Amino acid sequence: MPALLVREIFYSIQGEASRAGLPCAFIRLQGCSLRCSWCDTPFAWDKNAKVESLEIEEILSRISSYRCRFVEVTGGEPLEQETCIPLLTRLCDEGYTTALETGGHVDIRNVDPRVIVILDVKCPGSGMEKRNLLSNLEYVKPSDEIKFVLKDRSDYEWARDFMRDNSIPAISRNILFAPAFGHLTPRTLAEWILADYLPVRLQLQIHKYIWGQNTKSV
């Protein structure tokens, strides 16, 4: 089984999604073919960057040192590496509560059903809207999470209509609307959500408020 290209493994506070605030061990895989305009991890784009190449057992060994039972696999785009699928299964087998952050352009059907999938739906402001793999919505479980990162009012209206047209509230009970950091203020987004009575969770990247927007490995 091929080794995984790993950018970093670290222990921090989960800054996003419905488990924000919990201690979490992160596995950040290297490589992503998307180029979202608001991306805060461009250092994880290049598949040819000089990073560690680790077997699954090596990754599990490092994770165990944090004594944390909540693990998130992120990127880059984790699913662009085929060995990510067996890594996720092994984490589940070892008893970890396992989350996967995915950009939504790679098929999720083979992801272990025990994994909490956090599926990003790309809005027009990202520049990657056409890369959304809409068939992924067929494989989202009620316990999974669907996230929209919003750059402006146009993105908000697009996401609101996408929710309606694709019956998103019937697919997942965890719908996240996140303001793109530095582009859209949380207050503005909160007011839009309340005005439209949307059944969504306002997501803030709390790690950026704790450590600053440019601090890595948090």
C-alpha positions as CSV (number, residue, x, y, z in Angstrom):
1,M,0.0,0.0,0.0
2,P,1.5,3.4,-1.0
3,A,2.6,5.7,1.7
4,L,0.8,9.0,2.3
5,L,2.3,12.4,1.6
6,V,1.9,14.1,5.0
7,R,2.3,17.9,5.4
8,E,1.9,17.9,9.2
9,I,0.5,16.0,12.2
10,F,-0.4,18.2,15.1
11,Y,-2.6,18.5,18.2
12,S,-4.8,21.6,18.7
13,I,-8.4,22.8,19.3
14,Q,-10.9,22.0,16.6
15,G,-11.6,25.3,15.1
16,E,-14.5,24.5,12.7
17,A,-17.7,22.5,12.2
18,S,-20.1,21.2,14.9
19,R,-17.3,20.0,17.1
20,A,-15.5,23.3,17.3
21,G,-13.7,23.8,20.6
22,L,-12.8,20.2,21.2
23,P,-9.2,19.0,21.5
24,C,-8.3,17.3,18.2
25,A,-5.4,15.5,16.5
26,F,-5.0,16.6,12.9
27,I,-3.4,14.7,10.0
28,R,-2.9,17.2,7.1
29,L,-2.2,15.4,3.8
30,Q,-0.3,17.2,1.0
31,G,-1.7,18.0,-2.4
32,C,-4.9,19.6,-3.8
33,S,-6.0,20.2,-7.4
34,L,-8.4,23.0,-6.4
35,R,-7.3,26.6,-6.2
36,C,-10.0,28.3,-4.0
37,S,-9.6,32.1,-4.0
38,W,-9.9,32.2,-0.2
39,C,-7.8,29.1,0.6
40,D,-5.9,29.5,3.9
41,T,-3.6,26.5,3.3
42,P,-2.0,27.1,-0.1
43,F,1.2,25.5,1.3
44,A,-0.7,22.2,1.1
45,W,-1.5,22.4,-2.7
46,D,1.7,21.1,-4.3
47,K,1.8,17.3,-4.7
48,N,5.5,17.5,-5.4
49,A,6.5,19.5,-2.3
50,K,9.1,18.0,-0.1
51,V,7.1,16.5,2.8
52,E,7.1,13.3,4.8
53,S,6.0,10.1,3.2
54,L,4.5,8.0,6.0
55,E,2.9,4.5,6.2
56,I,-0.4,4.2,8.0
57,E,1.3,2.5,11.0
58,E,3.7,5.4,11.4
59,I,0.8,7.9,11.3
60,L,-1.1,5.9,13.9
61,S,1.9,5.8,16.1
62,R,2.3,9.6,16.0
63,I,-1.4,10.2,16.6
64,S,-1.4,7.9,19.7
65,S,1.1,10.1,21.4
66,Y,-1.5,12.9,21.8
67,R,-3.8,10.8,23.9
68,C,-6.8,12.3,22.0
69,R,-9.6,10.2,20.7
70,F,-10.8,12.7,18.1
71,V,-8.9,12.8,14.9
72,E,-9.5,14.8,11.7
73,V,-7.9,14.1,8.3
74,T,-7.6,17.2,6.3
75,G,-5.5,18.8,3.6
76,G,-4.9,19.8,0.9
77,E,-7.5,17.4,-0.4
78,P,-7.1,14.1,1.5
79,L,-9.1,12.0,-1.0
80,E,-6.7,12.8,-3.8
81,Q,-4.5,10.2,-2.2
82,E,-6.0,6.7,-2.5
83,T,-4.4,5.5,0.7
84,C,-6.5,8.0,2.6
85,I,-9.4,5.5,2.4
86,P,-7.7,2.7,4.3
87,L,-6.2,5.3,6.7
88,L,-9.7,6.4,7.6
89,T,-10.8,2.8,8.2
90,R,-7.8,2.1,10.4
91,L,-8.5,5.1,12.5
92,C,-12.1,4.0,13.0
93,D,-10.9,0.4,13.8
94,E,-8.6,1.8,16.5
95,G,-11.6,3.5,18.1
96,Y,-11.0,7.1,17.1
97,T,-13.9,9.4,16.4
98,T,-12.7,10.2,12.9
99,A,-13.6,13.2,10.7
100,L,-12.7,13.9,7.1
101,E,-12.5,17.4,5.7
102,T,-13.0,17.2,1.9
103,G,-13.4,19.8,-0.8
104,G,-16.3,17.9,-2.5
105,H,-14.7,17.3,-5.9
106,V,-13.6,13.7,-5.2
107,D,-16.0,10.8,-4.8
108,I,-16.8,9.9,-1.2
109,R,-18.7,6.7,-1.8
110,N,-15.9,4.5,-0.5
111,V,-15.3,6.4,2.7
112,D,-15.9,4.2,5.8
113,P,-19.5,4.9,7.0
114,R,-18.1,5.4,10.5
115,V,-16.3,8.5,9.4
116,I,-17.8,12.0,9.9
117,V,-17.6,13.5,6.5
118,I,-17.4,17.3,6.3
119,L,-18.2,18.0,2.7
120,D,-17.4,21.5,1.3
121,V,-19.8,22.7,-1.4
122,K,-17.9,25.3,-3.4
123,C,-19.7,28.6,-4.0
124,P,-19.0,30.9,-7.0
125,G,-16.7,33.2,-5.0
126,S,-14.2,30.3,-4.6
127,G,-13.7,30.1,-8.3
128,M,-14.2,26.4,-8.1
129,E,-18.0,26.0,-8.3
130,K,-17.7,23.9,-11.5
131,R,-15.6,21.3,-9.6
132,N,-18.4,20.4,-7.3
133,L,-19.2,16.6,-7.6
134,L,-22.9,16.8,-6.9
135,S,-23.3,13.0,-6.9
136,N,-21.5,13.1,-3.5
137,L,-24.8,14.3,-2.0
138,E,-26.2,10.8,-2.5
139,Y,-23.6,9.5,0.0
140,V,-23.9,12.1,2.7
141,K,-25.2,10.6,6.0
142,P,-27.5,12.6,8.3
143,S,-24.6,12.7,10.8
144,D,-22.2,14.2,8.2
145,E,-21.8,17.9,7.7
146,I,-22.2,20.1,4.6
147,K,-20.2,23.3,4.6
148,F,-20.5,26.5,2.5
149,V,-17.7,29.0,2.7
150,L,-19.1,32.4,1.7
151,K,-17.1,35.3,0.3
152,D,-20.0,37.8,-0.2
153,R,-23.7,38.3,-0.6
154,S,-23.7,36.6,-4.0
155,D,-22.2,33.5,-2.4
156,Y,-24.8,33.6,0.4
157,E,-27.7,33.8,-2.0
158,W,-26.2,31.0,-4.2
159,A,-25.8,28.8,-1.1
160,R,-29.3,29.5,0.2
161,D,-30.8,28.6,-3.2
162,F,-28.6,25.5,-3.5
163,M,-29.9,24.3,-0.1
164,R,-33.5,24.7,-1.3
165,D,-33.0,23.2,-4.8
166,N,-31.1,20.2,-3.5
167,S,-33.1,19.6,-0.3
168,I,-30.0,19.9,1.8
169,P,-31.8,20.0,5.2
170,A,-33.3,16.6,4.4
171,I,-29.8,15.2,3.7
172,S,-27.8,16.4,6.7
173,R,-28.8,17.8,10.1
174,N,-25.5,19.7,10.2
175,I,-25.3,22.6,7.6
176,L,-22.5,25.1,8.1
177,F,-22.3,28.6,6.7
178,A,-18.8,30.0,7.2
179,P,-17.7,33.5,6.3
180,A,-14.4,33.5,4.3
181,F,-12.0,35.0,6.8
182,G,-11.1,38.6,5.9
183,H,-13.8,38.8,3.2
184,L,-17.1,38.6,5.0
185,T,-17.8,39.7,8.6
186,P,-19.5,37.1,11.0
187,R,-22.0,39.8,12.0
188,T,-23.1,40.4,8.4
189,L,-23.5,36.7,7.7
190,A,-25.4,36.2,11.0
191,E,-27.9,38.9,10.1
192,W,-28.5,37.4,6.7
193,I,-29.1,33.9,8.2
194,L,-31.5,35.3,10.8
195,A,-33.4,37.4,8.2
196,D,-34.0,34.3,6.1
197,Y,-34.7,31.9,9.0
198,L,-32.2,29.5,7.6
199,P,-31.7,26.2,9.5
200,V,-27.9,26.4,9.4
201,R,-25.0,26.8,11.9
202,L,-22.8,29.9,11.6
203,Q,-19.3,28.6,11.6
204,L,-16.3,30.7,12.7
205,Q,-12.7,29.5,12.4
206,I,-12.1,29.9,16.1
207,H,-8.4,28.9,15.9
208,K,-7.8,32.1,14.0
209,Y,-9.3,34.1,16.7
210,I,-7.2,32.3,19.3
211,W,-3.8,32.2,17.6
212,G,-4.1,34.6,14.6
213,Q,-4.9,33.9,11.0
214,N,-1.3,33.2,9.9
215,T,-0.3,30.7,12.6
216,K,0.2,27.2,11.2
217,S,-0.3,23.8,13.0
218,V,-3.2,25.1,15.0
